[in-house]
C-alpha cells in the first residue's frame, strides 16, 4: 500500500553526501544522512560551538557499530504477531483502525512515502523492546524524530554518566517524558537458616548479574530486535522483587493547518522475558532458569465505567492471543489492545489523549508497587526497637537490620518521587500549553481531553503523595530506631554500672569492718525508701490532662496488688461486641477510609456553589436540596452510610482549599456536610455553627487563657456532643498535629477482655464532670453508655472535664475523681492508644467521624513563622490587601496582631464582607474547620441517654439553634475564646 503524508516528510531523505563512510548493511543512503547528522553534532568542537553533543557518542556508536547483526531486525518466521517490534495506529476521524504491524524497516518506507497522504489526523508509533540501528534510522529519518528522543530512551548506551544531562530542564521536556514501569514479582518463599544473610546474598548476586547484564546490553551482545529490556532489578525480601522498565513518550505537532500530529511510544516491554537475555529475575542458577514458583504479578484494569466503552470504540476490550509460556508480563500486551478504553474521535485530534492509556498503565503499576512497599515498611517498622522491647543481642541485630532496610527503602522512594514529579511537570505542561489549542476540537472532544489530563494528573498527584507519605514513614521509623538504639545503649550502661556496684560491695567486705558496716547500712536505708507502699497513694489523686503510662501502671499495682477484683459485667453489657465499627489501627490504614474525588466530582461541587450563590442564599439555608450534587451526591450518601453503620469514618480527598476564598471553603464544607447530617449544632465558642481550630498564639490571647482549640498542645482521646463530627483540613502544621482515631467497640472489647471489672466502674453514675468554673456545677454521670437503637457500647467524655487543666482547674468540692476512677480513665486512653489509627491528612481533606463509634485525639504541633516575615521585617502589603483591610474598620480585639494585610488574609472580624478579594495566602499554619452534625434520619432523639439530653438540647435544641451564628473569619474574638473555657466539652481534634 503506497501511502504517506505531508506531515511525515523528512529533511533527511536523499543520497548520501560525499565523504560519508559506507552505510551499515541494510541502511539506505537516506537513512545514512540521518546518522551523519548525529556524527556531525558529536564531532563539534566545544572551542568553536556554544552547544556540543558529546552526550550522543553512545548513540552514534550504536548506529555505526558492526557488532549488531542486521538480520535480527526482522522477526523470525516462528515469532508470533504479538512479538513484532513496530506497531502503527493510523487515526482517521471516520474509520477506526486497529494497530498495524510493520514487519521490517523497508515496509515502513514503502507504506509512508514522502509527499503522499494517508488521510490520517495522527500517527501513533509503538516500539516494543530492544531496537536495531536499521529500525531507528528508518523511523528517525522517515518521521523526523529528534536524536535526543533516542538518546534519552537508550541511555544505557552511554559509557559513563559523565555528561550530567539527566534530568532535563522542564522547557526541553514539554513534549517528551520518560516513564518508569515498575512490575512486582514474587517467588516461592525461602526458608533459610540465616534470613538476613540470605537476603544479602541474593542482593549481592543480583548486583553482580545486573552489572554483566548492563554491559551486554550496552554492546548489544546476544540481543535481538524486540527483546525485553530491564533497567533495574531490586530484591525486597524472600517473597518479593521488582523490575523497572522505561517507557518514553514523545509528541509532535507536524502540521497545525491540517491537524496532523505524530506520537512515539518506546517501551522496554517486548518479547517474553524468558525468551530475552537472561537476568536474575528468572530464578536461581548460572545461567538463570525459569523457576516454577517465580512470576510477575499481573496488572489489573481499573475502570469506573467499563459499560460505556463499547460506545467509544467499536473493538472488543481485549484481543485474544495465545498465552505466553514462561515469564509472562501482561504489560507487554499494550500494543495489541491499545486504544480500546479511549474515545476514538478524541484520539484523532489530541496526541496526548491518544497516549493517555500509557500513563494509566504506569499509574496502575506504580500503585501496585507502593502497596507492596507499604506492607514491607510495616514489617520493617515492627522490627524497630521500642521502649517495650526486651534489649538483647538478637533485638539489636533486628534493629540494625531494620534500619538498613529503612534506609534502602527511603532511597528507592527518593527515585520514585523524582520520577513522579517529572511526570507531573509534563502533565501540567500539557494542560497549560497552547500547542494543541488550535487543533480542531469539538466541544465534546475538548471536554474529554481536559478531563483525561486532569484525571491522570490527579492519579499521579495521589501516587506522589503516597510515595512521600511512605518516605515520611521511613524517616519516622528510622528516627525511632536510632532513639531506641541510644536508649538500649544507655540501659546496657546502667546494667554494667549496677554490676560494677555489686562487685564493689562484695570487694568492700575485705576492707576494715567499720567501713564495710557503715557502707552496708547506708545501702539498706536506700533500699528501704524504694519499697512501694499502698498507703503512698494517699487521699489525693495524681492524674493530669496528659496521660502518663508509668503513673497508670504504678497506680494500678498499688490499687490492686493481687490483680483486679472479680466483678461481673453489668447487665446488658456484652462480653465482646462485633460490628463493622470494631477495628484496630494495627490492621487498618488511612487508604482503607479514603474516597478520592475525581476532577468531575470537584467540578460538580463548584457548580453547586455557583448555583447556591446565584440564589442569594445564606449558610443557614444550606441543605442537600439547595446544594445539589446529582452524581457526587450518590457517592456521599454511600459514604454517610459508612459513617453511620460501617467503620464510622470516611475521608474525602480531592478539594483544593488554597484555590478558593475562605468563605467559599466554608460554604463548600457546609454543603458537603449536609449529606452527612441534616442538622448543625451550635458549639461552645459564642454559639457558632462553625469553629476554626488553630493556634492563635499569645499575641491574640495569653497562653494561660487560651483553651485547647486555639492552642497547640496534645489532645487525649475524647468525644464531642453530636452524631457526626465534620472536619475540613485547610492547612497542616509544619510539624506534628496528626489525628488519632480509635474504635469505641475495640476499646470496649480490649477492656472487657483484660480488665472486665472496669466496665462497671465506667458505666456507673459516679463520674464528676465539672462543667464550668463554678465548684458546685458538677454533673455526675457515667462515662460508658449503650446506644439505644443498637445497644452498642460507646464512650462520651472529655478527660479535661474530669482532671482539670491549667486554664480550667479542678476546684474543690464534695465530688472529686478517686484513684479507682483515675485508673479506669487511664485504661480507656491507653486501650485507645494501643488500637488507634494515626492519620497523616492533607490540605483539602474532608473527614466525617461518627462520634458514637470513634474516639479522637491529636498530636501536639508547631507552626512556623509566616512566610511574609523575613529578616525580622514585615513585607510591605500590596495595594489590594490594604484596600481589603481598610474595608474592615471594625476589626475585633481578637485580631490585633500583624499588619493590615494580615487581617485581610484572616478574613477580618466575624463578617463575610471583610473577606479579601482574592484567594487567601496560606502558610504552614495548622487550620481546620469543624461542624457538629446530627443525623435525624439515622436515629431518634430517644437514642440519647436521659443524662445527656440536657447537654444535647444546648447544642441541637430549637432555642439554641435560633441563637446560632456563622464565623466567616478564622480569628475568633478574644472574648469568645476566653468564654469558651466555661464550656463543658473542650474537645477538639
C-alpha positions, 0 to 999 in steps of 0.5 A, a space after each residue: 500500500 503506497 501511502 504517506 503524508 505531508 506531515 511525515 516528510 523528512 529533511 533527511 531523505 536523499 543520497 548520501 553526501 560525499 565523504 560519508 563512510 559506507 552505510 551499515 548493511 541494510 541502511 539506505 543512503 537516506 537513512 545514512 544522512 540521518 546518522 551523519 547528522 548525529 556524527 556531525 553534532 558529536 564531532 563539534 568542537 566545544 572551542 568553536 560551538 556554544 552547544 556540543 553533543 558529546 552526550 550522543 557518542 553512545 548513540 552514534 556508536 550504536 548506529 555505526 557499530 558492526 557488532 549488531 547483526 542486521 538480520 535480527 531486525 526482522 522477526 523470525 518466521 516462528 515469532 508470533 504477531 504479538 512479538 513484532 517490534 513496530 506497531 502503527 495506529 493510523 487515526 482517521 476521524 471516520 474509520 477506526 483502525 486497529 494497530 498495524 504491524 510493520 514487519 521490517 524497516 523497508 515496509 515502513 518506507 514503502 507504506 509512508 512515502 514522502 509527499 503522499 497522504 494517508 488521510 490520517 489526523 495522527 500517527 501513533 508509533 509503538 516500539 516494543 523492546 530492544 531496537 536495531 540501528 536499521 529500525 531507528 534510522 528508518 523511523 528517525 529519518 522517515 518521521 523526523 524524530 529528534 536524536 535526543 528522543 533516542 538518546 534519552 530512551 537508550 541511555 544505557 548506551 552511554 559509557 559513563 554518566 559523565 555528561 550530567 544531562 539527566 534530568 532535563 530542564 522542564 522547557 526541553 521536556 514539554 513534549 517528551 517524558 520518560 516513564 518508569 514501569 515498575 512490575 512486582 514479582 514474587 517467588 516461592 518463599 525461602 526458608 533459610 537458616 540465616 534470613 538476613 544473610 540470605 537476603 544479602 546474598 541474593 542482593 549481592 548476586 543480583 548486583 553482580 548479574 545486573 552489572 554483566 547484564 548492563 554491559 551486554 546490553 550496552 554492546 548489544 551482545 546476544 540481543 535481538 530486535 524486540 527483546 525485553 529490556 530491564 533497567 533495574 532489578 531490586 530484591 525486597 525480601 524472600 517473597 518479593 522483587 521488582 523490575 523497572 522498565 522505561 517507557 518514553 513518550 514523545 509528541 509532535 505537532 507536524 502540521 497545525 493547518 491540517 491537524 496532523 500530529 505524530 506520537 512515539 511510544 518506546 517501551 522496554 516491554 517486548 518479547 517474553 522475558 524468558 525468551 530475552 537475555 537472561 537476568 536474575 529475575 528468572 530464578 536461581 542458577 548460572 545461567 538463570 532458569 525459569 523457576 516454577 514458583 517465580 512470576 510477575 504479578 499481573 496488572 489489573 484494569 481499573 475502570 469506573 465505567 467499563 459499560 460505556 466503552 463499547 460506545 467509544 470504540 467499536 473493538 472488543 476490550 481485549 484481543 485474544 492471543 495465545 498465552 505466553 509460556 514462561 515469564 509472562 508480563 501482561 504489560 507487554 500486551 499494550 500494543 495489541 489492545 491499545 486504544 480500546 478504553 479511549 474515545 476514538 474521535 478524541 484520539 484523532 485530534 489530541 496526541 496526548 489523549 491518544 497516549 493517555 492509556 500509557 500513563 494509566 498503565 504506569 499509574 496502575 503499576 506504580 500503585 501496585 508497587 507502593 502497596 507492596 512497599 507499604 506492607 514491607 515498611 510495616 514489617 520493617 517498622 515492627 522490627 524497630 526497637 521500642 521502649 517495650 522491647 526486651 534489649 538483647 543481642 538478637 533485638 539489636 541485630 533486628 534493629 540494625 537490620 531494620 534500619 538498613 532496610 529503612 534506609 534502602 527503602 527511603 532511597 528507592 522512594 527518593 527515585 520514585 518521587 523524582 520520577 513522579 514529579 517529572 511526570 507531573 511537570 509534563 502533565 501540567 505542561 500539557 494542560 497549560 500549553 497552547 500547542 494543541 489549542 488550535 487543533 480542531 476540537 469539538 466541544 465534546 472532544 475538548 471536554 474529554 481531553 481536559 478531563 483525561 489530563 486532569 484525571 491522570 494528573 490527579 492519579 499521579 498527584 495521589 501516587 506522589 503523595 503516597 510515595 512521600 507519605 511512605 518516605 515520611 514513614 521511613 524517616 519516622 521509623 528510622 528516627 525511632 530506631 536510632 532513639 531506641 538504639 541510644 536508649 538500649 545503649 544507655 540501659 546496657 550502661 546502667 546494667 554494667 554500672 549496677 554490676 560494677 556496684 555489686 562487685 564493689 560491695 562484695 570487694 568492700 567486705 575485705 576492707 576494715 569492718 567499720 567501713 564495710 558496716 557503715 557502707 552496708 547500712 547506708 545501702 539498706 536505708 536506700 533500699 528501704 525508701 524504694 519499697 512501694 507502699 499502698 498507703 503512698 497513694 494517699 487521699 489525693 489523686 495524681 492524674 493530669 490532662 496528659 496521660 502518663 503510662 508509668 503513673 497508670 501502671 504504678 497506680 494500678 499495682 498499688 490499687 490492686 496488688 493481687 490483680 483486679 477484683 472479680 466483678 461481673 459485667 453489668 447487665 446488658 453489657 456484652 462480653 465482646 461486641 462485633 460490628 463493622 465499627 470494631 477495628 484496630 489501627 494495627 490492621 487498618 490504614 488511612 487508604 482503607 477510609 479514603 474516597 478520592 474525588 475525581 476532577 468531575 466530582 470537584 467540578 460538580 461541587 463548584 457548580 453547586 456553589 455557583 448555583 447556591 450563590 446565584 440564589 442569594 442564599 445564606 449558610 443557614 439555608 444550606 441543605 442537600 436540596 439547595 446544594 445539589 450534587 446529582 452524581 457526587 451526591 450518590 457517592 456521599 450518601 454511600 459514604 454517610 452510610 459508612 459513617 453511620 453503620 460501617 467503620 464510622 469514618 470516611 475521608 474525602 480527598 480531592 478539594 483544593 482549599 488554597 484555590 478558593 476564598 475562605 468563605 467559599 471553603 466554608 460554604 463548600 464544607 457546609 454543603 458537603 456536610 449536609 449529606 452527612 447530617 441534616 442538622 448543625 449544632 451550635 458549639 461552645 465558642 459564642 454559639 457558632 455553627 462553625 469553629 476554626 481550630 488553630 493556634 492563635 498564639 499569645 499575641 491574640 490571647 495569653 497562653 494561660 487563657 487560651 483553651 485547647 482549640 486555639 492552642 497547640 498542645 496534645 489532645 487525649 482521646 475524647 468525644 464531642 456532643 453530636 452524631 457526626 463530627 465534620 472536619 475540613 483540613 485547610 492547612 497542616 502544621 509544619 510539624 506534628 498535629 496528626 489525628 488519632 482515631 480509635 474504635 469505641 467497640 475495640 476499646 470496649 472489647 480490649 477492656 472487657 477482655 483484660 480488665 472486665 471489672 472496669 466496665 462497671 466502674 465506667 458505666 456507673 453514675 459516679 463520674 464528676 464532670 465539672 462543667 464550668 468554673 463554678 465548684 458546685 456545677 458538677 454533673 455526675 454521670 457515667 462515662 460508658 453508655 449503650 446506644 439505644 437503637 443498637 445497644 452498642 457500647 460507646 464512650 462520651 467524655 472529655 478527660 479535661 472535664 474530669 482532671 482539670 487543666 491549667 486554664 480550667 482547674 479542678 476546684 474543690 468540692 464534695 465530688 472529686 475523681 478517686 484513684 479507682 476512677 483515675 485508673 479506669 480513665 487511664 485504661 480507656 486512653 491507653 486501650 485507645 492508644 494501643 488500637 488507634 489509627 494515626 492519620 497523616 491528612 492533607 490540605 483539602 481533606 474532608 473527614 466525617 467521624 461518627 462520634 458514637 463509634 470513634 474516639 479522637 485525639 491529636 498530636 501536639 504541633 508547631 507552626 512556623 513563622 509566616 512566610 511574609 516575615 523575613 529578616 525580622 521585617 514585615 513585607 510591605 502589603 500590596 495595594 489590594 490587601 490594604 484596600 481589603 483591610 481598610 474595608 474592615 474598620 471594625 476589626 475585633 480585639 481578637 485580631 490585633 496582631 500583624 499588619 493590615 494585610 494580615 487581617 485581610 488574609 484572616 478574613 477580618 472580624 466575624 463578617 463575610 464582607 471583610 473577606 479579601 478579594 482574592 484567594 487567601 495566602 496560606 502558610 504552614 499554619 495548622 487550620 481546620 474547620 469543624 461542624 457538629 452534625 446530627 443525623 435525624 434520619 439515622 436515629 431518634 432523639 430517644 437514642 440519647 441517654 436521659 443524662 445527656 439530653 440536657 447537654 444535647 438540647 444546648 447544642 441541637 435544641 430549637 432555642 439554641 439553634 435560633 441563637 446560632 451564628 456563622 464565623 466567616 473569619 478564622 480569628 475568633 474574638 478574644 472574648 469568645 475564646 476566653 468564654 469558651 473555657 466555661 464550656 463543658 466539652 473542650 474537645 477538639 481534634 
